[in-house]
Amino acid sequence: MKPFNELLRPNIRNLKPYSSARDEYSGAAAVFLDANENPFNAPYNRYPDPYQRELKKRIAEIKKVAAENIFLGNGSDEAIDIVIRAFCEPGTDNVVSIAPTYGMYQVAADINNIKVTKVLLTDDFELDTDSLLGATDEHTKIIFLCSPNNPTGNCFRQEDIKKVLDGFEGIVVLDEAYIDFAPEKSWLKKLTQYPNLVVLQTFSKAWGMAGIRLGMAFAQSNIINVFSKIKYPYNVNVLTQQKALELLKENDKMQQWVHELLEERTRLIENLKTKDFVQKVFPTDANFVLLKTPEPKKIYNYLVNRKIIIRDRSNVALCEGCLRITVGTPEENRELIDALAEL
Ligand SMILES: *Cc1c(COP(=O)(O)O)cnc(C)c1O
């Protein structure tokens, strides 16, 4: 990896962050008259903990990483934006990403005026590591990977991810939004070996909390410290922190959901494979299924008329004719299957 300070944008390297009232005094006091809050309407009258200490402590236990290696944001989307803002000088630096993949890397880069070079996956949706590394230049600060990948659903080979981490001088962001559904292990436990690795996870999928907007980034503490410096001081609100702590007390709830969704996924795939209009159901390590059909638009519109919404991915690179279907409750999947039976 390049020296950390060389990777950072100069203005971020030199940034003196906003110091909030809760930064200057964060202990347990009896009387808080420091932040111009309204003293009534507790507990919502108080600013949230800017460093989300209690929540990070709990997440640290669950994920088996130190709290200093955790950044929490308003969804993974905040972490995606922040990693770009930390390292990429607008108009000068660039990032490399795969195609097809999650759309937010491109959008966040566009907003920050950062060029994205996209490298196609192979025909079987694997990483083309030589082309990925070959697409980088001296201004490439970040490579975005997503495993299991959206919308293809597959995990990339560990040795391919390792090749990218070892072969690139800059930051590798590995988005593991769907890792709880996957048989593969998370890269979290390899954080100490890779100073250039940023792992993203989220409460929006397996944890069932897309509505509270809570995303996680894990990295070595020098990177996390920079993220903390440039985020909005109170980026994770009181309600979100409370609700997440509540859910995390229920130890095996997420595992139960995952177990049930994986069983449902198997049932759904078996059913889809029997359909004439389905040319192929791609293997998936996530809570969605990608299938190929000669008539994606027709099937999409038919289902919309039945008030069932899936995702038409047929205009996406390598996904010609493809539809993406999220695994729902048993009742929802039944409705989908019944509707398709009458197609
Ligand atoms: C759904 C998804 C996310 C989640 O984003 P949040 O902002 O945390 O809701 C992140 N990455 C990928 C690839 C996704 O599909």
The ligand as a Gaussian input file, in Angstrom:
#p B3LYP/6-31G(d) Opt

LIG

0 1
 C      -28.678000      -3.195000      -0.306000
 C      -27.219000      -2.960000      -0.465000
 C      -26.527000      -2.142000       0.428000
 C      -27.242000      -1.492000       1.581000
 O      -27.110000      -0.140000       1.603000
 P      -27.653000       0.632000       2.886000
 O      -27.346000       2.051000       2.578000
 O      -26.857000       0.116000       4.064000
 O      -29.104000       0.338000       3.029000
 C      -25.172000      -1.980000       0.284000
 N      -24.508000      -2.599000      -0.715000
 C      -25.138000      -3.393000      -1.577000
 C      -24.369000      -4.078000      -2.631000
 C      -26.511000      -3.582000      -1.501000
 O      -27.135000      -4.363000      -2.394000

